[in-house]
Amino acid sequence: MRKKLVATGIVLALAIGPIVQVSAATLPAATKASLRFMVEEEKLARDVYTTLYAKTGLNQFKNISKAEQTHMDLVRGLLKTYGIKDPTIGKAVGKFNNASLTALYKKLIADGSVSLVAALNAGIAVEKKDIADIDKILKIKQPDDVKYVLDRLLAGSYNHLAAFTR
């Protein structure tokens, strides 16, 4: 419950206004690209978990898919703050602007549909990718609000990874 309240507070803070006043023009192009990618990667996780929950009925997928929606909302708050177009708007489950994410979605669903263990392994793969991608982005100095959100996503991914490996 506390995690949910904290996440809701973060989403509200980002929706109300930026933590650091920086215009989209001053945000580095690499950070803009990273944010666009991250919202799609969080959508990938949500879509994979929603689909695998429908196939397996495993509660990990049901619960974590909701957390991934919260992650998407956090990144969307940054996109709004910085005036960056959200590439996930209007996209159906499994549909992405990024072709590599579309291919990965298809592979994860195919692999994860084989068995319950394979489904959990698909979840592990998603979280490991998410952790690696966030770590890469955080190696570059980011504005405080971007770093804050990425740190929250990273902590969530480690929690999700633990849930899939229990």
N, C-alpha and C positions, 0 to 999 in steps of 0.2 A: 504494500500500500504506500509506504514511504517513497519507494522508487517511482511509483506512478505520480505522486504529488510533486516530486522533484522534477520529473520529466515534463509534467504539465506546466510547472512554473517556468521552466526553461523555454518551452514553446511560447508561452505568453510573453515572456521577456523579449524574445526575438520578434514576435509579431508586433508588439507595441513600439519597439524602436531599437536601433542598434546600440550595442554596448559601447562601441567605439565609432565615432562619426567619421566615416571614410566613404567617399563617393565611389561609384563603380569605376569611374575613369582612373582612380588612383589605386585600385586593387590590381595587383599584378596579373597579367594574362594567364600565367601558370596557375594561380590560385583560382581564378574564374573557371578555368578548365577543370581543375580538381574538384571544385564544388559541383559543377555539372555532372562530372563522372560519379561523384559520391552519391548524389541523389539517385542516379540510375542504379548504382551498385546496391544501395539500400532497397530499392524497388526490386532488384533481382532477388535479394534475400527474402523479402516479403512474398514475392510471387512464388518462389521455389517452395517456401514453407507452407503457404496456403495450399498449393497444389499437392504437396506431399502429405499434408494433413488430410486432405480429401481422399487420398489413396490409402493411407495407413491408419488414420485415426489416432496417431501418437500425439499425446498432449504437448510434448516439447514443441512440435510444429505449430500447434494452435496458439500457445502462449507466446512463442518467440516471434511469430508472424505479427502479432499485435505490437511487440516492441520494435520491430522493424518499421512499422508504420510511424511510430513515434520518432524513430531515427530520420525517416524521410521528412517528417514535419519539421524537425530541427534544422535539417539542411535547407529545406524550403524557406524557412525563416531567414536564413543567410542569403539565399538567392533573392528574396524580396528586398531585404535590406540593401543589397548591392545592385539592385536593378538588373539581375541576370535572368534571362529567360529559362524557365523550368522545362527541361526536356521530357519530363514524365507526364505532363498534363495531357490528358486524353488518351494515354497509352493503355491498351488492354493488358491483361495478365500475359507475361511472356514476350511482350513487345517493347523494344528499346531502340533508341537512335543509334546506340553503339552496337555495331555488328558483332563484336567479340562477346558482348554480354548476351546478345540473342543466341549465339551459338552455345555459349556456356549454359544458359538456361535450358536449352534443348538437351544438352548432354547430361546435366544434373538430373533432370526429370527422367530421362531414359535410364540412367544408371540407378537412380534412387527408387525406381518403380520395380526393381527386381526382387527386393526383399526388405524387411524391416531394418536389418543391419546395413544394407546398401543405402537406404533412405537416411539413416543416421550419418553414414559416411558422407553423403551429399551435403548434409548440414555442416559437418566438420569442414569440408572443403570450402564451403561458402565463407565460414567464419575465418578460416586461415587466410583466405584471399583478402577478405576485408581488413584483417589485422595488418597484413603485409602492405596493402595499399595505403592505409591510414598512416602507418609508420613512415612510409616513403614521403607522404605529403608533409608530415610533421618535421621532417629533417630540414625543411626550408622554413625560415622565420615567417610566421603567419600573424595577422592581426589578432588581438586578444580574443575577440568574439569567435573567430574561426577556430583558433586553437582550443578554446573552451568546448565548442561543439564537437570537434574531432576527438578531444580527450574523452568526452562522454560516449561517443560512438565506439571508441577503442575499448573502454571499460565494459560497455555492453557486449561487444564481440567476445571478449574474454569470458564473460558470464555465460554467453550462449554456447561457446565452445565447451565450457565445463558441463553444461546441461546435456550436450550431445554425447559426452564421453562418460557419463555416470553409468 
